[in-house]
Amino acid sequence: MDEKKYKVLIDVSRDKQQAYLTLIEDPDGISINKEVLLQEIAKHNIVYGIKFEVIDNICKDLKKVKGVLIAEGKKPINGEDGKIIFEIDVEKAATPKILEDGSVDYKNLDLFKNIKKGQIIARKINPTAGQPGIDVFGQKVDALGGKDVRLPLGKNTYIDDDKLVASVDGHIVVLNNKIEVHTLLEVKEVDTSVGNIKTVASVKITGNVKSGFTVESEGNIEIFGVVEAATIIAKGNISIHKGVQGAGRAKIIAEGNITAKYLQNCSVEAGEDIYSEAIIYCDVKAGGSVKLLGNKSQIIGSKIVAAREISAANIGSKIGTYTELQVGILPQKRLKIAELTCQIEQNNAQLEKIGKILKYIEKIEKLPPDKEEIYHKAKKSFQDLISLNHRLSEELNSLKEEIKSSSIGIIKVFDTIFPGTKLVIDDVTLKIQEPIKYAMFIKNEEEIKFFPLK
């Protein structure tokens, strides 16, 4: 019986880390033994990671040798990226605590992230270089080194041996991804004796903020008294231990959280969450949630817009005071949608007017020069408006699609929601027709449904 002969195929992976052997019976091929296979492997310049035991086993049984791994390189191990390890919780939010009796503790908010001079804020762990590999051809494969990171050096901090250290006593503020240590500005009351305040420091006011004044801080603002018809603006959090009696003119604006015992007749806007016990006749916007705390909390006669959640014990009133709650869309996006919709409607009205002018002029057989100039200008304006509306419509549709895919809005009522209240979740509306108790409202397909709170 003639000895079988084979065609030898050797394939190398794209990354040159594996070599595979296939034997195909071929009368014009070669006889196979260990020496022959090693010669074939050598012809392909494969010199590293050869699996001699596998080759021995192949030579013992030449049947079904297809795609057998005969050599394997050593893959490089990339280095680890550098890391910043914070010794202080710089992102900790100031949120109120609910006590056992259901009341809310506004005194222990831990609003300021205090730090002492010389105290370490963060440590840097340097990146590693990585370990090179080698491919089946014996070539070195370089490893990627880890990416370096920078300590978030900011005002009143310094770097000492890969550590970020505070250079003054103060409190930490995160601004533009940098860590700064700000000193505290403390006043008894904001009135004519102090005037308006605009500072990079956080502010502590032990008394009231009188009508007509402005307090603006790049850090946090803590007010122990009452805010009258004043303006309070902070890049951090705002805490008002008593509350706001805004007389329809107060503005409270924070990029972080806003906490106030009550909010009345004022405009409130928070980049994150809002906490209170009562919101009465206010215009409120929150990039996060609006949570009314305590077993007697209430929202009356207000319009509240929040991205994630609105919750309260009572919403609306027995006498049907109009109250509107909107969730599921960031307030900025709701405003943008309203602006785009309004602009498109205005453009459509203008297009209708210009269209009538064009039709009138086109009926004239021979246009005088002045009419011809008007016609060309009107036609260009018409085309420009059509083009503008097309772009605005695309932007509007894009926003609506984005909202459909990302909505998580929910409204919770822990006691009663009264008739006269309008709920909006994304683009769906529900008007409350009768009192509903202990419920949560969510968008289910194309309608708002409510379920009992567990």
C-alpha positions in Angstrom: 0.0 0.0 0.0 1.4 3.4 -1.0 2.1 5.9 1.7 -0.3 8.8 1.8 1.0 12.2 0.8 -0.2 15.6 1.9 -0.3 19.3 1.0 0.9 21.4 3.9 -1.0 24.7 4.7 0.2 27.0 7.4 -1.9 30.1 8.3 -0.9 32.9 10.6 -3.4 35.1 12.4 -3.6 38.8 11.5 -1.9 39.8 14.8 0.9 37.2 14.1 0.2 35.6 17.5 -1.0 32.2 16.3 0.0 29.8 13.5 -2.3 27.0 12.4 -1.6 23.8 10.4 -3.9 22.0 7.9 -3.0 18.8 6.0 -4.8 18.0 2.8 -4.4 14.6 1.1 -2.7 15.2 -2.3 -0.9 12.6 -4.5 1.4 15.4 -5.6 2.2 16.3 -2.0 4.9 15.2 0.5 5.2 12.5 3.1 4.8 13.7 6.6 6.9 13.2 9.6 8.1 15.4 12.4 11.3 16.6 10.6 9.3 17.5 7.5 6.7 19.5 9.5 9.4 21.4 11.3 11.1 22.2 8.0 7.7 23.5 6.6 7.2 25.6 9.7 10.8 27.0 9.3 10.0 27.9 5.7 7.3 30.2 7.0 9.9 31.8 9.3 7.9 30.7 12.4 10.4 30.4 15.2 8.7 31.3 18.5 6.1 29.4 20.6 6.2 26.2 18.5 4.1 23.4 20.2 6.4 20.4 19.7 4.0 18.1 21.7 1.2 19.0 19.3 3.4 18.3 16.3 4.3 14.9 17.8 0.6 14.0 18.2 -0.1 15.1 14.6 2.6 12.8 13.3 1.0 9.9 15.2 -2.4 10.5 13.5 -2.5 12.4 10.3 -6.3 12.2 9.9 -8.4 15.3 10.3 -5.6 17.8 10.8 -7.4 21.0 10.0 -6.6 24.4 11.6 -4.5 22.9 14.5 -2.7 25.5 16.6 1.0 24.7 16.2 2.7 27.9 17.4 1.6 30.8 19.7 3.3 34.1 20.5 3.3 36.0 23.7 0.8 38.9 23.7 1.9 42.2 25.0 0.4 43.4 28.3 -0.5 47.1 28.1 0.3 49.3 31.0 -2.4 50.6 33.4 -3.6 54.2 33.2 -2.7 56.6 36.0 -5.4 57.2 38.6 -6.4 59.9 41.0 -7.4 58.7 44.4 -9.4 61.3 46.4 -8.8 61.4 50.2 -12.0 63.6 50.5 -15.4 63.0 49.0 -15.4 66.1 46.8 -18.7 65.2 45.0 -20.8 64.7 48.2 -24.1 66.4 47.8 -25.8 68.3 50.6 -29.2 66.6 51.1 -31.5 66.9 54.1 -32.3 64.0 56.3 -35.8 62.9 57.4 -36.1 62.3 61.1 -38.1 59.5 62.8 -41.1 61.8 63.4 -41.3 62.6 59.7 -39.9 66.1 60.0 -36.9 67.2 58.0 -33.6 68.1 59.5 -32.2 71.3 57.7 -29.5 72.0 60.3 -27.1 69.2 59.6 -26.7 69.2 55.8 -22.9 68.9 55.8 -23.0 71.6 53.1 -19.3 72.5 53.1 -16.4 70.1 52.4 -14.0 71.6 55.0 -10.2 71.1 54.7 -7.2 72.2 56.7 -4.0 73.8 55.4 -1.5 71.0 54.5 -4.2 68.3 54.3 -4.0 65.9 51.4 -6.9 66.2 48.9 -5.9 63.6 46.4 -3.1 61.2 45.4 -1.8 60.3 42.0 -1.0 56.8 41.1 1.4 56.9 38.1 0.8 54.8 34.9 2.7 51.6 34.3 4.9 51.0 31.2 3.4 47.6 30.2 5.2 44.4 29.2 6.2 43.8 25.5 5.2 40.6 23.8 6.7 38.5 20.9 5.0 37.1 17.8 5.4 33.6 16.2 8.1 35.1 13.9 10.2 36.0 16.9 9.6 39.8 16.5 9.1 42.0 19.5 5.6 43.4 20.0 5.6 46.7 21.9 3.1 47.2 24.6 1.1 50.4 25.1 2.1 52.4 28.1 -0.7 53.6 30.4 -2.1 57.1 30.0 -0.9 59.7 32.4 -3.3 61.8 34.5 -2.9 65.2 36.0 -3.8 66.1 39.5 -6.7 68.6 39.4 -4.6 71.6 40.5 -6.7 74.7 41.3 -6.7 77.8 43.4 -5.2 77.5 46.9 -3.8 74.0 46.2 -0.3 72.7 45.4 1.4 69.5 44.3 3.9 67.7 46.6 5.3 64.4 45.5 2.2 63.3 43.4 -0.1 64.6 46.1 -2.6 67.5 45.8 -2.5 69.5 49.0 -4.5 72.4 50.4 -2.5 75.6 50.9 -5.1 77.4 53.1 -7.9 76.5 55.5 -11.2 76.5 53.7 -13.7 74.3 51.8 -13.4 72.4 48.6 -15.2 73.6 45.4 -15.0 71.7 42.1 -14.8 74.1 39.1 -14.1 73.1 35.5 -12.8 69.7 36.7 -10.2 71.4 39.0 -10.1 71.4 42.8 -10.0 74.7 44.6 -10.0 75.6 48.2 -12.2 78.7 48.9 -12.4 80.6 52.1 -15.8 81.4 53.6 -17.5 84.8 53.4 -19.8 85.2 56.4 -22.3 88.0 57.0 -25.2 88.6 59.5 -27.7 89.9 57.0 -27.9 91.2 53.5 -29.3 94.6 53.5 -28.2 98.2 53.0 -25.3 97.8 55.4 -23.8 95.1 53.2 -25.1 95.7 49.7 -25.0 93.1 46.9 -22.5 90.2 47.2 -20.6 88.7 44.3 -17.7 86.5 45.4 -15.7 83.4 44.5 -16.0 82.2 48.1 -18.9 80.3 49.6 -21.3 82.5 51.6 -22.8 82.0 55.0 -25.6 84.4 56.0 -26.8 84.0 59.6 -29.9 86.3 59.1 -32.2 87.3 56.2 -31.7 88.5 52.7 -33.8 91.6 52.1 -35.8 92.5 49.0 -33.9 93.9 46.1 -30.5 92.5 46.9 -28.4 89.9 45.1 -26.1 87.3 46.5 -23.9 85.5 43.9 -21.2 82.9 44.7 -18.9 80.6 42.8 -19.3 78.1 45.7 -22.2 77.3 48.1 -24.6 79.6 49.8 -26.1 78.9 53.2 -28.8 81.2 54.6 -30.2 80.7 58.1 -33.0 83.3 57.8 -35.7 84.2 55.2 -35.1 85.2 51.6 -37.4 88.0 50.5 -37.8 89.4 47.0 -34.0 88.9 46.3 -31.8 87.0 43.9 -29.6 84.1 45.1 -27.2 82.5 42.6 -24.6 79.8 43.3 -22.4 77.5 41.2 -22.6 75.0 44.0 -25.5 74.3 46.4 -28.0 76.7 48.0 -29.5 76.0 51.5 -32.2 78.2 53.0 -33.0 77.1 56.5 -36.2 79.0 56.9 -37.6 79.7 53.4 -38.4 82.1 50.6 -41.2 84.7 50.7 -40.5 86.0 47.1 -43.5 88.3 46.5 -43.3 87.1 42.9 -39.8 88.6 42.4 -37.4 86.3 44.1 -35.0 84.2 42.0 -33.1 81.2 43.4 -30.6 79.6 41.0 -28.0 76.9 41.7 -25.9 74.6 39.5 -26.1 72.0 42.3 -28.9 71.3 44.8 -31.4 73.7 46.3 -32.8 73.1 49.8 -35.4 75.4 51.5 -37.9 74.8 54.2 -40.5 76.4 51.9 -40.7 78.2 48.6 -43.4 80.8 48.0 -44.0 83.2 45.1 -40.6 82.8 43.5 -38.7 81.4 40.6 -36.4 78.4 41.3 -33.8 76.7 39.1 -31.4 73.9 40.1 -29.0 72.0 37.9 -29.5 69.0 40.1 -32.2 68.4 42.8 -34.6 70.5 44.8 -35.7 69.7 48.4 -38.4 71.5 50.4 -41.5 71.0 52.5 -43.8 73.3 50.6 -43.8 74.9 47.1 -46.6 77.4 46.7 -47.2 79.6 43.6 -43.7 79.1 42.2 -42.0 78.4 38.8 -39.6 75.6 39.4 -37.0 73.8 37.2 -34.7 71.0 38.1 -32.1 69.1 36.1 -32.6 66.2 38.5 -35.6 65.7 40.8 -37.9 67.8 43.0 -38.6 66.1 46.3 -41.0 67.5 48.9 -40.1 66.0 52.2 -42.1 65.3 55.3 -45.6 63.8 55.8 -47.4 67.1 55.3 -45.4 68.4 52.3 -47.4 70.1 49.5 -47.2 71.6 46.0 -49.9 74.2 45.3 -50.5 76.6 42.3 -47.0 76.0 40.9 -45.4 74.9 37.6 -42.6 72.4 38.3 -40.4 70.9 35.6 -37.9 68.1 36.5 -35.9 65.7 34.4 -36.3 62.6 36.7 -38.8 62.8 39.5 -41.4 65.0 41.3 -42.7 63.7 44.7 -44.8 65.2 47.5 -47.4 64.2 50.1 -50.0 66.5 48.6 -50.3 68.0 45.1 -52.8 70.6 44.2 -55.6 71.6 46.6 -59.2 70.8 47.5 -60.4 74.0 45.7 -58.9 72.9 42.4 -55.9 75.4 42.3 -54.2 74.9 38.9 -50.9 73.1 39.4 -48.7 71.7 36.6 -46.0 69.0 36.9 -43.7 68.0 34.1 -41.1 65.3 34.2 -39.0 63.2 31.8 -37.3 65.9 29.8 -34.5 68.3 31.0 -35.9 71.8 31.5 -33.4 73.2 29.0 -34.6 70.7 26.4 -38.3 71.5 27.0 -37.4 75.2 26.6 -35.5 74.4 23.4 -38.5 72.4 22.0 -40.9 75.3 22.8 -38.5 77.8 21.1 -38.1 75.7 18.0 -41.9 75.1 17.7 -42.6 78.8 18.1 -40.0 79.8 15.6 -41.3 77.3 13.0 -44.9 78.6 13.5 -43.7 82.2 13.1 -41.8 81.2 9.9 -44.9 79.4 8.5 -47.0 82.5 9.1 -44.4 84.6 7.3 -44.2 82.1 4.4 -47.9 82.4 4.0 -47.7 86.2 3.7 -44.8 86.1 1.3 -46.5 83.4 -0.8 -49.5 85.7 -1.3 -47.2 88.5 -2.4 -45.5 86.3 -4.9 -48.8 85.0 -6.3 -50.0 88.6 -6.7 -46.9 89.7 -8.5 -46.7 86.6 -10.8 -50.2 87.6 -12.2 -48.7 90.8 -13.6 -47.7 90.2 -17.2 -44.9 92.7 -17.4 -43.3 93.8 -14.2 -42.0 97.4 -13.8 -38.4 97.5 -12.5 -39.4 98.4 -8.9 -41.9 95.5 -8.8 -39.3 93.1 -10.3 -36.8 93.9 -7.5 -39.5 93.3 -4.9 -40.4 90.0 -6.5 -36.8 88.7 -6.5 -36.3 89.8 -2.8 -39.5 88.2 -1.8 -38.7 85.0 -3.6 -35.2 84.8 -2.0 -36.8 85.4 1.5 -39.3 82.7 0.7 -36.6 80.2 -0.2 -34.4 81.2 2.8 -37.4 80.7 5.2 -38.1 77.2 3.7 -34.5 76.2 4.2 -34.4 77.6 7.7 -37.6 75.8 8.6 -36.2 72.5 7.3 -33.1 72.9 9.6 -35.3 73.8 12.6 -37.6 70.9 11.9 -34.7 68.5 11.7 -33.4 69.8 15.1 -36.8 69.5 16.6 -37.3 66.0 15.4 -33.9 65.0 16.7 -34.7 66.3 20.1 -38.0 64.5 20.2 -36.3 61.2 19.2 -33.7 61.7 21.8 -36.4 62.2 24.4 -38.2 59.0 23.4 -35.1 56.9 23.9 -34.0 58.4 27.2 -37.1 59.2 29.3 -37.2 58.1 32.9 -39.7 60.5 34.4 -41.9 59.6 37.4 -44.3 61.5 39.7 -45.1 60.2 43.2 -47.8 61.3 45.6 -47.6 60.0 49.2 -51.1 61.3 50.2 -53.4 63.0 47.8 -53.3 64.6 44.3 -56.3 66.8 43.7 -58.3 67.8 40.6 -57.0 70.9 38.8 -53.6 69.3 38.6 -52.0 68.7 35.1 -49.3 66.1 34.7 -47.0 66.0 31.7 -44.5 63.1 31.2 -42.5 63.6 28.1 -45.1 64.6 25.5 -48.1 62.9 27.1 -50.6 64.9 29.3 -53.0 63.8 32.0 -55.5 66.1 33.8 -56.5 64.9 37.2 -60.4 64.7 37.4 -60.8 63.3 40.9 -58.6 62.9 44.0 -56.1 60.1 43.9 -54.2 58.8 46.9 -50.9 57.0 47.4 -49.9 56.7 43.7 -47.0 56.9 41.3 -47.5 58.1 37.7 -45.4 56.9 34.8 -45.6 57.0 31.0 -46.8 53.7 29.6 -46.6 53.6 25.8 -48.7 56.7 24.7 -50.5 57.4 28.0 -49.9 58.2 31.6 -50.9 55.5 34.0 -50.8 55.4 37.8 -50.1 52.6 40.2 -50.4 52.2 44.0 -47.3 53.1 45.9 -45.9 50.1 47.7 
